[in-house]
Every structure is written in structure tokens, then in C-alpha cells.
Amino acid sequence: MSRNAITALSFFAGLILAPVAVPAGEIGRVWKSPTCGCCKAWVDYMQSKGFVLSVKDTSTATIDQIKSSAGIAQKFAGCHSAQIGGYMIEGHVPAQDISRLLAEKPDAIGLSVPGMPAGSPGMETDGTVQPFDVHLMKKDGSSEVFAHYGADAKF
């Protein structure tokens, strides 16, 4: 392989995995399945809250590789992944929690809403909200509850 080809591959790999240091209201990246409606609904929700996101429709295998490279434990994996302000965002995380994360800047991988709780952003149905936690994923593999939402939550 030529030196130019290696340089180009390194550049594009860095675009996928390099931290993006941006505040809310600027650019973040989302990797999702092209056929997942709830992922698109979450992107639409985030954009309605002022987040400008580039969206990459890709395979589950690529999304899983991104999660693995970022150190995201399987128990925190969501159906889509985003990178905003250098943090990984897994699943249907509310915008206000991402804004808080960006303001507080903890030493962490990012936030996760495991599973697909009904009523979370992008998973709206009939107004029902299944209580859920937003987890702060720490670099040492531990986590803590960053936010809790009950059945009366509004996003």
C-alpha cells in the first residue's frame, strides 16, 4: 500500500474515532442503522433542541466497532451511537443531560440510556414514559446514575 493510501486511511479512521470538541448547538456525529425509525426520531429530537448533528447510516458491525473502540461496555450499548463534545452518547439520552455533561465536563466516556425505554426521546408512543436512568459511563469501567426519569417526565 502506498504512503498516500496509508495517510488517507489514517485520516478517515481519525474522523470516525477522534473526539469532537464541540459544545451544544454545534456539530456532533451520530452512527445509526439506515432502517431504524427510533434512531432517526432521536436525531430529529436532538436537532429540535439545537444540536447540529452529522448522521452516518451504517452497519450494525461498524456501530459495534465504534462502541468497542470507545470502551463502551455491552450493558450500556444503545441502538445508535453519537459523539458530542468528545463524549460518547449511547441510545435515547435526553438533550438536557447532554447539555449538563458538556457543562460539567466529567472525566468519563459519556452517557447511556440502555435499552429502548418507551417515552424516552425518540421512543415516544402514546404519552407513556417507562421510568429510566441515564448512566454516566466512566473510563475505569464503572458507572453512576447521572439522571433519573419517572413516568411523568417531559422532554
PLY file of the C-alpha trace (Angstrom):
ply
format ascii 1.0
element vertex 155
property float x
property float y
property float z
element edge 154
property int vertex1
property int vertex2
end_header
0.00 0.00 0.00
1.32 3.44 -0.90
2.23 6.03 1.68
-0.59 8.29 0.39
-3.14 5.49 0.81
-1.97 4.82 4.37
-2.15 8.53 5.18
-5.68 8.74 3.76
-6.81 5.67 5.72
-5.35 7.09 8.92
-7.10 10.40 8.30
-10.52 8.77 7.74
-10.12 6.45 10.74
-9.40 9.55 12.84
-12.57 11.20 11.59
-14.59 8.28 12.92
-12.95 7.83 16.31
-11.30 11.14 17.21
-13.03 13.17 19.91
-15.07 16.07 18.62
-14.62 19.04 20.97
-17.87 20.93 20.40
-20.45 22.46 22.72
-24.22 22.00 22.40
-25.54 23.87 19.39
-22.62 22.86 17.23
-21.64 19.66 15.45
-21.69 16.12 16.76
-21.76 12.80 14.94
-24.36 10.02 15.01
-23.93 6.49 13.73
-27.17 4.60 13.16
-28.88 1.93 11.10
-30.47 3.31 7.92
-33.68 1.42 8.73
-34.16 2.39 12.38
-37.01 4.86 12.83
-36.37 5.46 16.54
-32.76 6.48 15.80
-33.99 8.99 13.23
-36.58 10.25 15.73
-33.81 10.80 18.34
-31.72 12.74 15.80
-34.77 14.88 14.92
-35.41 15.49 18.64
-31.77 16.49 19.25
-31.81 18.84 16.27
-35.03 20.42 17.57
-33.10 21.15 20.80
-30.35 22.99 18.91
-27.79 20.24 18.37
-26.34 20.20 14.85
-25.53 16.58 14.04
-23.95 14.86 11.08
-25.57 11.46 10.59
-23.87 8.37 9.22
-26.15 5.49 8.25
-24.02 2.40 8.64
-23.99 -1.29 9.51
-24.52 -2.71 12.97
-21.00 -4.17 12.76
-19.50 -0.71 12.23
-21.55 0.77 15.08
-20.44 -2.09 17.34
-16.80 -1.42 16.38
-17.20 2.26 17.26
-18.69 1.33 20.66
-15.90 -1.15 21.35
-13.17 1.32 20.35
-14.68 3.90 22.69
-14.69 1.44 25.62
-18.45 1.16 25.93
-19.50 -1.95 27.87
-22.18 -4.09 26.24
-24.59 -3.41 29.12
-24.56 0.30 28.14
-24.84 -0.15 24.37
-27.73 1.63 22.68
-29.25 1.18 19.25
-27.28 4.17 17.95
-24.08 5.94 19.00
-23.19 9.61 18.94
-20.10 11.61 19.71
-20.73 15.11 21.00
-18.13 17.33 22.63
-15.67 14.45 22.91
-18.19 12.26 24.76
-19.96 9.15 23.53
-23.74 9.15 23.78
-25.49 5.78 23.68
-29.17 5.42 22.95
-32.06 7.73 23.75
-30.34 10.21 26.06
-32.31 13.43 26.71
-30.79 16.66 25.36
-30.75 18.34 28.78
-28.44 15.61 30.10
-26.04 16.05 27.20
-26.00 19.82 27.81
-25.28 19.19 31.50
-22.50 16.74 30.58
-20.90 19.33 28.30
-21.14 22.00 31.02
-19.77 19.84 33.85
-17.08 18.07 31.75
-16.60 14.97 33.95
-13.72 12.59 33.25
-15.91 9.97 31.56
-16.65 8.15 28.33
-20.14 9.62 28.13
-23.81 8.92 28.76
-26.04 5.94 28.09
-29.70 5.02 28.20
-29.50 1.24 27.80
-32.34 -0.49 26.01
-35.12 1.46 24.40
-37.40 2.72 27.18
-40.85 3.78 25.98
-41.31 7.52 26.13
-37.61 8.38 26.10
-36.61 10.86 23.36
-37.15 9.15 20.03
-39.25 6.40 21.63
-42.43 8.42 22.13
-45.63 6.47 21.74
-48.92 7.31 23.44
-47.52 9.65 26.08
-46.44 6.79 28.36
-42.94 7.08 29.83
-41.29 3.95 31.18
-39.07 5.14 34.07
-35.40 5.01 33.13
-31.93 6.08 34.22
-29.25 7.91 32.28
-25.87 6.40 33.18
-22.54 8.21 33.26
-20.04 5.71 31.83
-16.66 6.21 33.47
-13.28 5.43 31.92
-12.45 2.86 34.62
-15.48 0.75 33.62
-17.68 1.87 36.50
-20.81 3.97 36.16
-23.21 6.07 38.14
-26.75 7.30 37.62
-26.49 10.74 36.04
-30.26 11.37 35.86
-33.48 9.51 36.60
-36.78 9.95 34.79
-40.13 8.81 36.07
-43.46 8.25 34.36
-44.18 12.00 34.42
-41.01 13.02 32.53
-41.24 15.62 29.74
-38.53 16.14 27.15
0 1
1 2
2 3
3 4
4 5
5 6
6 7
7 8
8 9
9 10
10 11
11 12
12 13
13 14
14 15
15 16
16 17
17 18
18 19
19 20
20 21
21 22
22 23
23 24
24 25
25 26
26 27
27 28
28 29
29 30
30 31
31 32
32 33
33 34
34 35
35 36
36 37
37 38
38 39
39 40
40 41
41 42
42 43
43 44
44 45
45 46
46 47
47 48
48 49
49 50
50 51
51 52
52 53
53 54
54 55
55 56
56 57
57 58
58 59
59 60
60 61
61 62
62 63
63 64
64 65
65 66
66 67
67 68
68 69
69 70
70 71
71 72
72 73
73 74
74 75
75 76
76 77
77 78
78 79
79 80
80 81
81 82
82 83
83 84
84 85
85 86
86 87
87 88
88 89
89 90
90 91
91 92
92 93
93 94
94 95
95 96
96 97
97 98
98 99
99 100
100 101
101 102
102 103
103 104
104 105
105 106
106 107
107 108
108 109
109 110
110 111
111 112
112 113
113 114
114 115
115 116
116 117
117 118
118 119
119 120
120 121
121 122
122 123
123 124
124 125
125 126
126 127
127 128
128 129
129 130
130 131
131 132
132 133
133 134
134 135
135 136
136 137
137 138
138 139
139 140
140 141
141 142
142 143
143 144
144 145
145 146
146 147
147 148
148 149
149 150
150 151
151 152
152 153
153 154
